[in-house]
Amino acid sequence: MRSWIGQARLGDLHDPVPERRQAAWAHWALTSLGYMSGHQDRPYLALVLPGAFYDPKGTGPSVRPHLEVHERQLERPDELFPRRLAQAGNGLLFPWWVVPEVLSVKRSVLSATRTDPSALLDVLDVHRTSLVSAVTAQLAQLSGRWANLERSLSGDPSLVSGLLAKGFTAQDVAEFLPALASLSVQAHLDDKLAASPRAARRLGAWTLRGHADGQEFSLGVLTPRLTRSSTFTDPLFAPEKESSAALLVRGLILSRLTGQRTVVDPPHASTAPSGAFLRSVVARVGEKMPEASISSALNFVQTYPDPEQAWDVLQNWAHARVDNAPRAALTVTREGFVSAHKAIRRSLARAESPERADVNVLLPLAWDARSRVVRVTFARSDDSTP
């Protein structure tokens, strides 16, 4: 620690000037160091993160989120530690954590390897303005098509997670930022995150690896969760405030998402009711009661994002005359429907899967004109999923 303690200065952690930014992060590291108690009350040194564990049920860890630091890491000279830390990204300041994220961040940011990423960071510093502009433009491009990505994240998170798990080759990086071609830079998602189908819902822990002057270097980088708030509105992740290395990885991710038509470009307009319709599935004697798929519920909510409008659509469908009788009698109240609609909308915004109970209220059971029990579901003319 003595090798870099002299660099510490109180300052703006989001400062775009590299020297001032790393001095501020060195100060943050010093003031964040503290002893934690582990198994059998074994004390250990850690960087205590400013956030807290997300624990709505009150069953999670009682300690603050933190990154354990082996004391030998502080005993060995490491003048580049503040520079690496400053480039890890603003994700270190995120207010809410889950345990797998903290562990993956530790593996990425506090890796035991002591390599010099200066060749990479020097290039990124020169191109910082271009990186900010590129990511800003990508976000603007993606914002109008975010709804379908939200649906993928909630209905089939493994699809988007799989895109991230592949990582980025040296060719991918060079195509995005040609100035890095000579360094053969690659980006790899933390192995345990990459193996999880929920990777896209987690704070991304990445490692940049490359070669300069015959020596390999590595650098840990964090990226925000793929939620609407973290991606578009959270000031913590505003491109102009992020580190240059985090902007590089974020730009690679956004490039891949905008290039995947099956993820962000639906074959039909998700907000247009044309070609989309409610229908019923008849319950069969001796078989399980039919349930609407999660994708059907997500499609319905995105097609009719206003809960009152969605309720009117459901009511109009049920009241339509079939053989001189209303098509169906619903088993759900307006209040219950609106509550379920809002809950599923929240799940979409948070890139979470909706609760099955909410799906069953949104697309409820009913009695049809022939007194049969049916499940209401939602479909598009090109979609056979119930």
Secondary structure, DSSP 8 states (H G I E B T S, - for coil): -TTTGGG-----TT-SSHHHHHHHHHHHHHHHEEEEE-GGG-EEEEEE-SSEE--TTS-S-SS--EEE--HHHHHS--TTHHHHHHHS-GGGG-SEE-HHHHHHHHHHHT-S-----HHHHHHHHHTHHHHHHHHHHHHHHHHTTHHHHHHHHHH-HHHHHHHHHT-B-HHHHHHH-GGGGGGT-EEEE-HHHHTSTTGGGS-EEEEEEEEETTEEEEEEEEE--SSHIIIII-GGG-GGGS-HHHHHHHHHHHHHHHH-HHHHS-SS-TT--TTEEEEEEE--TTS------HHHHHHHHHHS-SHHHHHHHHHHHHHSEETTEESEEES--HHHHHHHHHHHHHHHHTT----HHHHHHHS-EEEETTS-EEEEEEEETT----
